[in-house]
Amino acid sequence: MHSRGIDVTDAAQESVTLPVVGMTCAACQHHVEDALRSTAGVAEARVDLMAHRARVTFDPSVARPEALVAAIRQAGYDAVLPRTGTEQAEVEGQGAESAAKAYTMLTAGALAMLLAMPLGSDMGAVDHALMRVLPWLYAISPNALRWGLLLMTAALVPWAGRSIFVNAWRGLQHRTTNMNTLVALGTSVAFLYSADATVFPAPGMQVYFDAVLLILGFLLLGKSLEARAKRRAMAALDSLSRMKPVTARRIVDGIETMVPLEEIRPGDHVLVLPGERFPVDATVVEGRTTVDESMLTGESTPLDRGPGGRVLAGSLNYDGAVVCRAESLGEATVLAQITRMVEQAQSSRAPMERLADRASAIFVPVVLGLALITFVAWLVATRSVPLALANTVAVLVIACPCAMGLAVPAALTVAVGRGAQLGVLFKGGEALERLAHLDAIVLDKTGTLTVGRPVLEAVHPLDGRDARELLSLAAAAEERSNHPLAHAIVDHARLLGLTWNAAEEVQVLPGRGLMATVEGHECLLGNDALFAEAFVSLPAGIAPPGAGVTRLWMAIDHAPAGYFDARDALRPDAGEAVAELRRGGLRVLMLTGDSAAAAEPIARQAGIAEVEAGLDPAGKLARVRVLQQSGLSVGMVGDGINDAGALAQADAGIAMGTGADLAQEAGDVLLLRAQPSAIPAALSLARATLRVMRQNLAWAAAYNLLGIPLAAGLLYPAFHILLSPWLAAAAMAFSSVSVLANSLRLRRWQPSE
């Protein structure tokens, strides 16, 4: 289903993802985590109840993967070493097996209920009607019916309920309890009492074979539906995993050969035909085409790609055959990074889950205590063992720790997957919750609100210098910089056909500019603040830059040599994105290192009233801190590199993904689409997810708080209402399914909601 294997996390540690079998509720999740964390050499262990896997970080010199598997088995569960490509088939096979067993048990339970009708102590209207339809049934002796039911139940229970009883027994051996404990205890008590009433019949004794069969039937049906819902919840991650081809057309000396993807190396030339997916991150060297990257970035518009254009593994080639030069392979591709980040985010814990964790830790022992109290109370009040037993079994089987344990992870899993489809990568549950609680959003200008590719409008040499020579020196200095103004200078120089020698001793000064040595000259390029810091006086009498124009000064050998004016354009959707943020109740500000003359026109076009210009990275960080000290929860949107400090300081950092090493980007959320409209979409999705989490927790808590007293017979004195054990089992089975169904609504979530 997903990529499996051992990853190197640093020089001393490795991480491995292990499939875990036998977990049914949050209690199981905690038991597996505790077992792994207590293993020597394990630094961290996180267990994902939704995906039934454990991600473990460990010291390979102390612990081996085999030891981790052994620790899980010793805790009463099962695990296997990672195996690529077989897990999905195994999961689907287990789901089909559970469904088949469930239908068999429910059919047998319905038959058992029919056969048990003549065994009732009182003849009701249903009995009289049934006698007219099936007179032969009431002609069979009660003993024969009891023995027939005993034999049928004794044959079916070990077949269908084996995993439940085995897991309960393992938990007992390790002094742990979970949902299997409750079901196994309830059905065992009901079966043994019924068997005793069959072998040693006595007046007033009843049999509950039909309840045993129906309890297991409904439980297995619930597990089958739950497994199907979980697969749907994980569908986004599965679709990412299936996007990578397994073969590629390698071109060597003009000859095309189909080879396994693992044989492709950086620099190889690969042919991709129309309708195929690109196997690696690559650069087009021959041909032109349009590419669909919607599954990777959420960008629905096909993108034109020609020689020099970058294509991503997993993206779809529409209409042209192209030859590409392979660059990033395997786990280094953007697709692999996105898949890994989504998987890790889905496995993370949200703060809201802590309440459910605390409740799940004591849930089963509390239910066992309530079941004992129920039995004693009914026995004392009625002197009826059958009645006390029926209510006790109902209490045991109606209690559902699964719904509580799945309430938050289910919503988080679906939301993270849906976000990835829309080009929004949440780095975890905590990041998503923080994003949902923001009061203010701070926006960087260049690359966030604007296109981020300013165009050079004018070159102004000073002291009689040649404009082309000045531009050539500036391009040499800026060639290694990733700043948008650097790209503007280099692109303009190349457009004019200029050439230059490589710069030396390039030192980038974030938020201010850079220093470099070019052809023996010390070059300084940057803003006013950098020149003041370097004690270089700006010439007098220079007209200020026009509205929306960014000015870059240049000094050579500590003397002003000229300046460059560039203009950036507002992104088309920036104004609507800002308006949507305001409608969501957020205070919107713009912080930029650019001049006020360049920033204020952009802010006006975008509809932003609060603007602060001329800020270096430290100034942005300080401004975010001031907003936080005023009591606001602040989100910061930036490019993830120059704004790293402010992104880290903010309550929620939102970084525009660069398509490079996504895992190293600063911020809690990565926007793979370079569009401001993705910002309110991310916030709206986070808020919708938080609502679903709260609904799930409320439902899970209400179900247990109302269901357990009802099963215990609390309403009997006033309304004479008792809950049959098999009805209690049906309610328990569908409680967790309802939580998953509510979470799955997020799969259809749209940014306009």
QUINOR-V95748 format. One record per residue. N is the residue number from 1. RES is the residue in one small letter. PHI is phi as a letter, one per 20 degrees, with the letter a starting at -180 (none if undefined). OMEGA is omega in whole degrees, -180 to 180 (* if undefined). Layout:
<<N	RES	PHI	OMEGA> <N	RES	PHI	OMEGA>>
This chain:
<<1	m	none	178> <2	h	c	177> <3	s	f	-179> <4	r	c	177> <5	g	q	-179> <6	i	d	-180> <7	d	d	175> <8	v	e	-179> <9	t	e	171> <10	d	a	-174> <11	a	f	-173> <12	a	d	-173> <13	q	c	174> <14	e	c	175> <15	s	c	-179> <16	v	b	177> <17	t	d	-176> <18	l	d	171> <19	p	f	-179> <20	v	d	-178> <21	v	d	173> <22	g	o	179> <23	m	e	-179> <24	t	c	-175> <25	c	b	-178> <26	a	f	178> <27	a	f	177> <28	c	f	180> <29	q	g	-179> <30	h	f	-180> <31	h	f	-180> <32	v	f	179> <33	e	f	-180> <34	d	f	180> <35	a	f	-180> <36	l	f	-178> <37	r	f	179> <38	s	e	178> <39	t	f	-179> <40	a	g	178> <41	g	n	-180> <42	v	e	179> <43	a	e	-178> <44	e	b	177> <45	a	b	177> <46	r	c	-177> <47	v	d	-180> <48	d	d	-179> <49	l	f	-179> <50	m	f	-175> <51	a	e	-179> <52	h	l	179> <53	r	b	178> <54	a	c	176> <55	r	d	-172> <56	v	c	173> <57	t	d	-172> <58	f	b	176> <59	d	e	-175> <60	p	f	178> <61	s	f	-179> <62	v	d	-177> <63	a	c	175> <64	r	d	178> <65	p	g	179> <66	e	f	178> <67	a	f	178> <68	l	f	177> <69	v	f	180> <70	a	f	179> <71	a	f	178> <72	i	f	180> <73	r	f	178> <74	q	f	178> <75	a	e	178> <76	g	o	-179> <77	y	c	-179> <78	d	c	179> <79	a	b	177> <80	v	c	176> <81	l	f	-176> <82	p	g	176> <83	r	c	-176> <84	t	f	168> <85	g	n	-177> <86	t	d	-172> <87	e	f	-177> <88	q	f	180> <89	a	f	179> <90	e	f	-179> <91	v	f	-180> <92	e	f	178> <93	g	f	178> <94	q	f	179> <95	g	f	179> <96	a	f	179> <97	e	f	178> <98	s	f	-180> <99	a	f	180> <100	a	f	178> <101	k	f	-179> <102	a	f	-179> <103	y	f	177> <104	t	f	-178> <105	m	f	179> <106	l	f	177> <107	t	f	178> <108	a	f	179> <109	g	f	178> <110	a	f	177> <111	l	f	179> <112	a	f	178> <113	m	f	178> <114	l	f	-179> <115	l	f	-178> <116	a	e	-178> <117	m	g	-180> <118	p	f	-177> <119	l	e	-179> <120	g	f	-178> <121	s	f	-179> <122	d	d	177> <123	m	e	179> <124	g	d	-179> <125	a	f	179> <126	v	f	180> <127	d	f	-179> <128	h	f	178> <129	a	f	-179> <130	l	f	179> <131	m	f	179> <132	r	f	-179> <133	v	e	-177> <134	l	c	-177> <135	p	f	-179> <136	w	f	-178> <137	l	f	-178> <138	y	e	176> <139	a	e	179> <140	i	f	-179> <141	s	f	179> <142	p	g	-180> <143	n	f	180> <144	a	f	178> <145	l	f	-180> <146	r	f	-178> <147	w	f	176> <148	g	f	178> <149	l	f	180> <150	l	f	-178> <151	l	f	179> <152	m	f	-179> <153	t	f	-179> <154	a	f	180> <155	a	e	-173> <156	l	e	-175> <157	v	f	178> <158	p	f	-179> <159	w	f	-175> <160	a	e	-173> <161	g	d	-175> <162	r	g	-177> <163	s	f	180> <164	i	f	-177> <165	f	f	178> <166	v	f	180> <167	n	f	177> <168	a	f	180> <169	w	f	177> <170	r	f	178> <171	g	f	179> <172	l	f	178> <173	q	f	-179> <174	h	d	177> <175	r	l	176> <176	t	c	179> <177	t	c	177> <178	n	b	-178> <179	m	f	178> <180	n	f	179> <181	t	f	-178> <182	l	f	-177> <183	v	f	-179> <184	a	f	180> <185	l	f	-179> <186	g	f	-179> <187	t	f	179> <188	s	f	179> <189	v	f	-180> <190	a	f	-179> <191	f	f	-178> <192	l	f	178> <193	y	f	-180> <194	s	f	178> <195	a	f	178> <196	d	f	179> <197	a	f	179> <198	t	e	-177> <199	v	f	-180> <200	f	c	-175> <201	p	f	178> <202	a	b	-180> <203	p	g	177> <204	g	n	180> <205	m	f	-180> <206	q	d	177> <207	v	d	-176> <208	y	c	179> <209	f	f	179> <210	d	f	179> <211	a	f	180> <212	v	f	-179> <213	l	f	-179> <214	l	f	177> <215	i	g	-180> <216	l	f	179> <217	g	f	179> <218	f	f	178> <219	l	f	180> <220	l	f	176> <221	l	f	177> <222	g	f	179> <223	k	f	180> <224	s	f	178> <225	l	f	180> <226	e	f	179> <227	a	f	179> <228	r	f	179> <229	a	f	179> <230	k	f	178> <231	r	f	178> <232	r	f	180> <233	a	f	-179> <234	m	e	-172> <235	a	f	-178> <236	a	f	179> <237	l	f	178> <238	d	f	-179> <239	s	f	176> <240	l	f	-177> <241	s	f	-177> <242	r	e	-176> <243	m	f	-175> <244	k	e	177> <245	p	f	179> <246	v	d	178> <247	t	c	179> <248	a	b	177> <249	r	e	-179> <250	r	e	179> <251	i	d	177> <252	v	c	-179> <253	d	l	177> <254	g	m	-178> <255	i	d	-179> <256	e	e	178> <257	t	c	176> <258	m	e	-177> <259	v	c	173> <260	p	f	-176> <261	l	g	-178> <262	e	f	-178> <263	e	e	179> <264	i	f	-180> <265	r	c	177> <266	p	g	-179> <267	g	n	178> <268	d	f	176> <269	h	e	-175> <270	v	c	177> <271	l	e	177> <272	v	c	-177> <273	l	e	177> <274	p	g	-180> <275	g	n	179> <276	e	e	176> <277	r	e	179> <278	f	f	-176> <279	p	e	-177> <280	v	b	168> <281	d	f	-171> <282	a	b	175> <283	t	d	-180> <284	v	f	178> <285	v	d	178> <286	e	b	174> <287	g	n	177> <288	r	c	-180> <289	t	a	169> <290	t	d	-171> <291	v	c	176> <292	d	d	178> <293	e	d	-172> <294	s	f	-179> <295	m	f	-180> <296	l	e	-172> <297	t	d	-176> <298	g	m	-180> <299	e	e	-174> <300	s	e	-177> <301	t	f	176> <302	p	g	-175> <303	l	d	177> <304	d	f	177> <305	r	c	177> <306	g	c	179> <307	p	g	-177> <308	g	n	180> <309	g	f	-178> <310	r	e	177> <311	v	c	-174> <312	l	d	176> <313	a	g	179> <314	g	n	178> <315	s	f	-173> <316	l	e	176> <317	n	e	-174> <318	y	e	-162> <319	d	c	-180> <320	g	b	174> <321	a	f	-178> <322	v	c	173> <323	v	d	-176> <324	c	c	174> <325	r	e	-177> <326	a	f	179> <327	e	c	-179> <328	s	d	-175> <329	l	c	170> <330	g	l	-176> <331	e	f	-180> <332	a	e	-179> <333	t	f	177> <334	v	f	178> <335	l	g	-180> <336	a	f	179> <337	q	f	178> <338	i	f	180> <339	t	g	-179> <340	r	f	-179> <341	m	f	178> <342	v	f	180> <343	e	f	-180> <344	q	f	179> <345	a	f	179> <346	q	f	180> <347	s	e	-176> <348	s	f	179> <349	r	d	174> <350	a	e	179> <351	p	g	-179> <352	m	f	-179> <353	e	f	-177> <354	r	f	178> <355	l	f	179> <356	a	f	179> <357	d	f	-179> <358	r	f	180> <359	a	f	-178> <360	s	f	-177> <361	a	f	-177> <362	i	d	-171> <363	f	f	-174> <364	v	f	177> <365	p	g	178> <366	v	f	180> <367	v	f	177> <368	l	f	177> <369	g	f	179> <370	l	f	178> <371	a	f	178> <372	l	f	178> <373	i	f	179> <374	t	f	-179> <375	f	f	-178> <376	v	f	-178> <377	a	f	-180> <378	w	f	179> <379	l	f	179> <380	v	f	-175> <381	a	f	-173> <382	t	d	-174> <383	r	l	-177> <384	s	d	178> <385	v	f	180> <386	p	g	-179> <387	l	f	178> <388	a	f	-179> <389	l	f	-178> <390	a	f	-180> <391	n	f	178> <392	t	f	178> <393	v	f	179> <394	a	f	178> <395	v	f	-177> <396	l	f	-173> <397	v	e	180> <398	i	f	-179> <399	a	f	-174> <400	c	c	174> <401	p	f	-178> <402	c	f	-178> <403	a	g	179> <404	m	f	-178> <405	g	f	-178> <406	l	e	-172> <407	a	g	-177> <408	v	e	-179> <409	p	g	-179> <410	a	f	179> <411	a	f	-179> <412	l	f	-178> <413	t	f	-179> <414	v	f	-178> <415	a	f	179> <416	v	f	178> <417	g	f	179> <418	r	f	177> <419	g	f	180> <420	a	f	178> <421	q	f	-179> <422	l	e	180> <423	g	n	178> <424	v	d	-180> <425	l	d	173> <426	f	e	-178> <427	k	e	178> <428	g	r	-178> <429	g	f	180> <430	e	f	178> <431	a	f	-179> <432	l	f	180> <433	e	f	179> <434	r	f	-179> <435	l	f	-178> <436	a	f	-175> <437	h	d	-175> <438	l	f	174> <439	d	d	-177> <440	a	c	178> <441	i	c	-180> <442	v	d	-176> <443	l	d	169> <444	d	f	-178> <445	k	e	-171> <446	t	f	178> <447	g	n	178> <448	t	d	176> <449	l	e	180> <450	t	d	-178> <451	v	f	179> <452	g	n	176> <453	r	c	-179> <454	p	f	180> <455	v	d	-180> <456	l	f	-178> <457	e	e	-176> <458	a	b	173> <459	v	d	-177> <460	h	d	176> <461	p	f	178> <462	l	d	175> <463	d	l	173> <464	g	m	180> <465	r	f	178> <466	d	e	-176> <467	a	f	-179> <468	r	f	179> <469	e	f	179> <470	l	f	-180> <471	l	f	180> <472	s	f	178> <473	l	f	180> <474	a	f	180> <475	a	f	178> <476	a	f	-179> <477	a	f	-173> <478	e	e	-172> <479	e	g	-177> <480	r	e	-179> <481	s	e	177> <482	n	e	-178> <483	h	f	-180> <484	p	g	178> <485	l	f	176> <486	a	f	178> <487	h	f	-180> <488	a	f	-179> <489	i	f	-178> <490	v	f	-180> <491	d	f	-179> <492	h	f	179> <493	a	f	179> <494	r	f	178> <495	l	f	179> <496	l	e	178> <497	g	m	-179> <498	l	f	175> <499	t	c	-178> <500	w	b	175> <501	n	e	-178> <502	a	f	178> <503	a	f	177> <504	e	c	175> <505	e	l	180> <506	v	f	179> <507	q	c	-180> <508	v	e	179> <509	l	d	-172> <510	p	g	177> <511	g	n	-177> <512	r	c	-178> <513	g	q	179> <514	l	b	175> <515	m	c	180> <516	a	b	175> <517	t	d	-179> <518	v	c	179> <519	e	l	177> <520	g	n	179> <521	h	e	175> <522	e	e	-177> <523	c	d	178> <524	l	c	178> <525	l	c	-180> <526	g	r	-177> <527	n	e	-178> <528	d	g	-176> <529	a	f	-180> <530	l	f	-180> <531	f	f	177> <532	a	f	180> <533	e	f	-179> <534	a	e	179> <535	f	l	174> <536	v	d	-176> <537	s	f	177> <538	l	f	-179> <539	p	f	179> <540	a	e	174> <541	g	n	178> <542	i	e	-180> <543	a	f	179> <544	p	f	180> <545	p	f	179> <546	g	f	-179> <547	a	f	178> <548	g	m	-178> <549	v	d	176> <550	t	d	-177> <551	r	d	177> <552	l	d	180> <553	w	e	177> <554	m	c	175> <555	a	c	177> <556	i	c	-178> <557	d	l	174> <558	h	m	178> <559	a	c	179> <560	p	g	-177> <561	a	d	-179> <562	g	r	177> <563	y	b	-177> <564	f	c	177> <565	d	d	-180> <566	a	c	-180> <567	r	c	178> <568	d	d	-178> <569	a	d	176> <570	l	f	177> <571	r	f	-174> <572	p	g	-175> <573	d	e	-175> <574	a	f	-178> <575	g	f	180> <576	e	f	178> <577	a	f	178> <578	v	f	179> <579	a	f	180> <580	e	f	176> <581	l	f	179> <582	r	f	179> <583	r	f	177> <584	g	e	177> <585	g	n	-178> <586	l	e	171> <587	r	e	-174> <588	v	d	178> <589	l	c	174> <590	m	c	175> <591	l	d	-178> <592	t	b	175> <593	g	e	-179> <594	d	f	179> <595	s	f	178> <596	a	f	-179> <597	a	f	179> <598	a	e	-173> <599	a	e	-172> <600	e	f	176> <601	p	f	178> <602	i	f	180> <603	a	f	180> <604	r	f	179> <605	q	f	-178> <606	a	e	-179> <607	g	n	180> <608	i	d	-177> <609	a	e	-176> <610	e	e	-177> <611	v	c	172> <612	e	c	-176> <613	a	d	177> <614	g	m	-178> <615	l	e	171> <616	d	e	-179> <617	p	g	179> <618	a	f	178> <619	g	f	177> <620	k	f	179> <621	l	f	-179> <622	a	f	-180> <623	r	f	176> <624	v	f	-180> <625	r	f	178> <626	v	f	178> <627	l	f	179> <628	q	f	180> <629	q	f	177> <630	s	e	177> <631	g	n	-179> <632	l	e	170> <633	s	e	-166> <634	v	d	171> <635	g	d	-179> <636	m	c	178> <637	v	d	-179> <638	g	b	-175> <639	d	e	176> <640	g	n	-180> <641	i	c	179> <642	n	f	-178> <643	d	d	-174> <644	a	g	-179> <645	g	f	180> <646	a	f	178> <647	l	f	180> <648	a	f	-179> <649	q	f	-176> <650	a	f	176> <651	d	f	174> <652	a	b	178> <653	g	e	-180> <654	i	d	-176> <655	a	d	172> <656	m	f	-178> <657	g	f	-178> <658	t	e	-177> <659	g	m	178> <660	a	e	-180> <661	d	e	-173> <662	l	f	-176> <663	a	f	-178> <664	q	e	-179> <665	e	f	174> <666	a	f	176> <667	g	o	178> <668	d	e	-178> <669	v	c	176> <670	l	d	176> <671	l	d	-178> <672	l	f	174> <673	r	e	179> <674	a	e	-178> <675	q	c	178> <676	p	g	180> <677	s	f	178> <678	a	f	-178> <679	i	f	177> <680	p	f	177> <681	a	f	179> <682	a	f	180> <683	l	f	-180> <684	s	f	178> <685	l	f	178> <686	a	f	-180> <687	r	f	178> <688	a	f	179> <689	t	f	179> <690	l	f	177> <691	r	f	180> <692	v	f	177> <693	m	g	-179> <694	r	f	177> <695	q	f	-180> <696	n	f	179> <697	l	f	180> <698	a	f	179> <699	w	f	-179> <700	a	f	180> <701	a	f	-178> <702	a	f	179> <703	y	g	-178> <704	n	f	-179> <705	l	f	178> <706	l	e	-175> <707	g	f	-177> <708	i	f	176> <709	p	f	178> <710	l	f	179> <711	a	f	180> <712	a	f	178> <713	g	n	-177> <714	l	f	-180> <715	l	e	-176> <716	y	f	-178> <717	p	g	-176> <718	a	e	-172> <719	f	c	-179> <720	h	l	179> <721	i	d	174> <722	l	c	-178> <723	l	d	178> <724	s	f	180> <725	p	g	-178> <726	w	f	174> <727	l	f	176> <728	a	f	179> <729	a	f	179> <730	a	f	179> <731	a	f	180> <732	m	f	-177> <733	a	f	-174> <734	f	e	179> <735	s	f	180> <736	s	f	177> <737	v	f	180> <738	s	f	177> <739	v	f	179> <740	l	f	179> <741	a	f	178> <742	n	f	179> <743	s	f	-178> <744	l	f	175> <745	r	g	-180> <746	l	f	177> <747	r	f	-178> <748	r	e	-178> <749	w	f	178> <750	q	c	-177> <751	p	g	-179> <752	s	f	-177> <753	e	f	*>>
